[in-house]
Amino acid sequence: MHYLLIYELCEDYLERRGQFRDEHLSLAWKAADGGDLLLGGALEGPADRAILLFNSDSPDAAEAFARVDPYVTNGLVERWSVRKWNTVAGEAAATPVR
């Protein structure tokens, strides 16, 4: 199953992220190398949200990631949520429907 971790970013996210970016990216690549995180990144124009796509049997991996992410723990993320994403089309769809 696929889960989206959706971050709502603070207004000065771009200015503040530098001091936490290495730790955040290390955590993200560890999750990716472990197979939980498929993709992640911030939206642009404006940079007010970020989305991370997790591949997991439950929302637990995404929730655990958010709880320790330095962007969250240091206030760059004002709110976050995890939503199940019913992927049905494409090579990586969790539940393909033709």
N, C-alpha and C positions, 0 to 999 in steps of 0.2 A: 504494500500500500504506500501511497505517497502522502506526505504531510508538508504543508507550507508553514514555516515559521515566519511571521510577519512582524517586522519591527516598525514602530512609529518613532522617527528620529527627532531629537531636539533641534531647535532652530539653528544653533551654532555647531551642528555636528561636524561639518567640514573643517572648521577651525580647531575643534577639540580632539578629533579622532587620532591625530598623529602620535600622541603619547601612549595610546592604547592599541594602536594598529598591529604592531608586531605580535603582541600577545593574542589578540583577536584572530589574526590570520593563522597563527600556530594552532590555536584551538580548532579553527575551521578545517585546516589541512589534516589534522589528526582525525577529525570526524570523517573527512572524505577518504582518507587512507583506510579507515576502519569499515568503510562501506555504508555508513549511515547518511552522510551528506553527499548529495549528487551535484548540486549547484548552489551558489550563494553570491549575493552582491547587492549593492545599493541601486535604487532607481535614480535616474537623472532627470533634471529639468522639471521640478526642483528635486534636490536630494533630501526628500522628506520621509522616505521609507526604504527598507531593505527587505529582501525576500530570500529565504534559504529553503531549498527543496530537500527533504529527507525521504529516504526509502527505508521503511520500518514496518513492523507488525502492529505498532501502536504509536501514539503521540509521545511516548516516554523519551525517546532519544532527542527529539526536538526540544521538549520542555527542559530536559536535563542540560542541554547545550545552553539554552537561554539563561538558566539560573546561574551559570558560572561564567558567562561571556563578560569580559571586561567592559564592553560597550554598555551592557545592561547594568552591571554592578557599579559603574562610575557615572551613570545618569545620561549617557548619550542616547539611550533608548528610553523614551518616556513611557511607552506601553508596548507590550508584545502579546501576540496570540498565536495559537497553533490551530490550523484548520486542515481537515482531511480533504485531499484533492483527488477526486475520482477521475483518474486519467484513463481515457478510452481510445485514443487515437495516437498513432506514432509507434515507433519501434520500442520505446521504453515504457509504453503504457502498462499500468499495473493490472488493469482489467480491460483488455482490448475488446472492442465491439466493432464488427464489420457490417 
